[in-house]
Amino acid sequence: MHMRKKEATILLVDDDDDILFSARLSLKKHFTKFITTNNPKTILNLIASETVDVALLDMNYHRGFEDGKEGLYWLKQIKEISPETTILLMTAFGSVNLAVEAIKQGASDFVLKPWDTEKLYASVLAGVELARSKRKNTQLEAIQNNKNKDFLQKTEHLIGKSPAMTKAISMLQKVAPTDANILILGENGTGKYVFAKEIHLQSHRKNQPFIHVDLGALNENLFESELFGYAKGAFTDANKDSIGRFELAKGGTIFLDEIGNLPLHLQSKLLTVIQNRKVTRLGEAIERAIDVRIICATNADIHKMVEDQNFRQDLLYRINTIELNLPALRDRKEDILLLAMHFLKQMSAKYRKTIQGFTKEVIQRLEAYHWPGNIRELEHMVERAVIITEGQELGTDDFYFSTDKSTPIATDNLNLEATEKALIQSALDKHQGNMSRAAKDLGITRTALYRRLDKHQL
Ligand SMILES: Nc1ncnc2c1ncn2[C@@H]1O[C@H](COP(=O)(O)OP(=O)(O)OP(=O)(O)O)[C@@H](O)[C@H]1O
């Protein structure tokens, strides 16, 4: 009977090379990966640098010492570094008491030497399943602690038929199944998150975690502990070991959002991690391998940042194997109505209303508007309109275009007054009516701004 091998990493530790050889022989047609060592001192490195499902550990080393103390010692060490790894002990007939002691200390089962091949296989298989479910639970638990809902997957449907969007979607489909690092560029609300998630869902990692980290929201002091984790006692409040986001994403995808906001000194830390594919928890000396796909996103002009030496070029090269540009909504007018209809359907269902569509006038305005907040803004606008409308169709009264009065600065009209008015209006839009910020951006005082608002009747 031909069986498919199970994806699993098995670590075999025995100081007798013959035993290593025959254990491997017994198991190799069932599992994909084996690591063997006859030197227990290498166990810790191996276990930290690989995701080991099952460790088959000999109880007795150095011929002559049969008390098994050393086996127990290594057992404890493995448990500490990789609590999810299932540990099976190999022990000679007659040391059953020792095996019982080992199980008390966290081993899952023991295998008597010489073993029965079928029994050995059954124990290892059960061990692999156990490790899997434990790993899933730890990840889930950690994710719940982080209030990170990204683990609960949901497929987003990408809407868009414009050439720019079609191109972005076909690029996504091409690169998603590869393990290439991807940098997604686009203004706020253009769908960077949705794209990152979709790349993950269309990759072979789809059943593993997708971890979203908003670097823009991450306090600088927390950067390392959040991303790389920490050991108990690493700092005052570290009262227990904590797993970092990179480790959480093990086997899956990490989405580093707003990468452009990362200060230079943290950029170099991130670079080291990406280069070595290893993380070290704060306060710990063990390097842990991370098998993680990296997707980054930013709305900043990252190439300009590199030019201005605000972003490390070597880091950019690491993260932008593939660059995906998401077009602004104003540059793909064909998609506006399509998206508006999509949101209309969604929101009508949500608010239990039956609304047929948009008036002609509204459609024209939607298509002419410059959408500084892109798709997110459109979504909010439609939601709001659905809530307040009393009709069957959404009309101009149901919409509030924040820039109704604005005229984009046109170079064919260089009239100073008109340009000043347009500039002020864009500053107000940009800062959503926040006077202090708009004034600061314009380089004038708040009082001066109020005066001009009066003057231009804004
Ligand atoms: N192609 C699309 N089809 C349908 N909805 C979309 C599409 N792209 C984005 N959206 C919706 O638009 C909103 C904004 O998307 P998203 O959060 O991915 O943008 P973003 O670029 O990550 O924004 P920010 O930079 O502000 O974080 C979301 O509600 C998302 O569901």
The ligand as an SDF file (V2000), in Angstrom:
LIG
                    3D

 31 33  0  0  0  0  0  0  0  0999 V2000
  -10.9060   45.6030   -3.8650 N   0  0  0  0  0  0  0  0  0  0  0  0
  -11.7460   45.7780   -2.8570 C   0  0  0  0  0  0  0  0  0  0  0  0
  -13.0030   45.3290   -2.9390 N   0  0  0  0  0  0  0  0  0  0  0  0
  -13.8670   45.5490   -1.9310 C   0  0  0  0  0  0  0  0  0  0  0  0
  -13.5690   46.1800   -0.7990 N   0  0  0  0  0  0  0  0  0  0  0  0
  -12.3390   46.6270   -0.6500 C   0  0  0  0  0  0  0  0  0  0  0  0
  -11.3370   46.4390   -1.6530 C   0  0  0  0  0  0  0  0  0  0  0  0
  -10.2120   46.9950   -1.2390 N   0  0  0  0  0  0  0  0  0  0  0  0
  -10.4680   47.5090   -0.0270 C   0  0  0  0  0  0  0  0  0  0  0  0
  -11.7310   47.2930    0.3390 N   0  0  0  0  0  0  0  0  0  0  0  0
  -12.3690   47.7580    1.5920 C   0  0  0  0  0  0  0  0  0  0  0  0
  -11.9000   49.0820    1.8280 O   0  0  0  0  0  0  0  0  0  0  0  0
  -11.5770   49.2930    3.2050 C   0  0  0  0  0  0  0  0  0  0  0  0
  -10.1250   49.7370    3.3410 C   0  0  0  0  0  0  0  0  0  0  0  0
   -9.2670   48.6650    2.9960 O   0  0  0  0  0  0  0  0  0  0  0  0
   -7.9310   48.3650    3.7830 P   0  0  0  0  0  0  0  0  0  0  0  0
   -8.1470   48.4890    5.2370 O   0  0  0  0  0  0  0  0  0  0  0  0
   -7.3950   47.1010    3.2580 O   0  0  0  0  0  0  0  0  0  0  0  0
   -7.0330   49.5810    3.2850 O   0  0  0  0  0  0  0  0  0  0  0  0
   -5.5380   49.9560    3.6930 P   0  0  0  0  0  0  0  0  0  0  0  0
   -4.8720   50.4010    2.4550 O   0  0  0  0  0  0  0  0  0  0  0  0
   -4.9310   48.8670    4.4610 O   0  0  0  0  0  0  0  0  0  0  0  0
   -5.8300   51.1970    4.5920 O   0  0  0  0  0  0  0  0  0  0  0  0
   -4.8220   51.9380    5.6530 P   0  0  0  0  0  0  0  0  0  0  0  0
   -3.5810   52.2710    4.9180 O   0  0  0  0  0  0  0  0  0  0  0  0
   -5.6190   53.1480    6.0330 O   0  0  0  0  0  0  0  0  0  0  0  0
   -4.6490   50.9750    6.7710 O   0  0  0  0  0  0  0  0  0  0  0  0
  -11.8770   48.0030    3.8980 C   0  0  0  0  0  0  0  0  0  0  0  0
  -13.1360   48.0940    4.5200 O   0  0  0  0  0  0  0  0  0  0  0  0
  -11.9100   46.9660    2.7940 C   0  0  0  0  0  0  0  0  0  0  0  0
  -12.8040   45.9280    3.0930 O   0  0  0  0  0  0  0  0  0  0  0  0
  1  2  1  0
  2  3  1  0
  2  7  2  0
  3  4  2  0
  4  5  1  0
  5  6  2  0
  6  7  1  0
  6 10  1  0
  7  8  1  0
  8  9  2  0
  9 10  1  0
 10 11  1  0
 11 12  1  0
 11 30  1  0
 12 13  1  0
 13 14  1  0
 13 28  1  0
 14 15  1  0
 15 16  1  0
 16 17  2  0
 16 18  1  0
 16 19  1  0
 19 20  1  0
 20 21  2  0
 20 22  1  0
 20 23  1  0
 23 24  1  0
 24 25  2  0
 24 26  1  0
 24 27  1  0
 28 29  1  0
 28 30  1  0
 30 31  1  0
M  END
$$$$
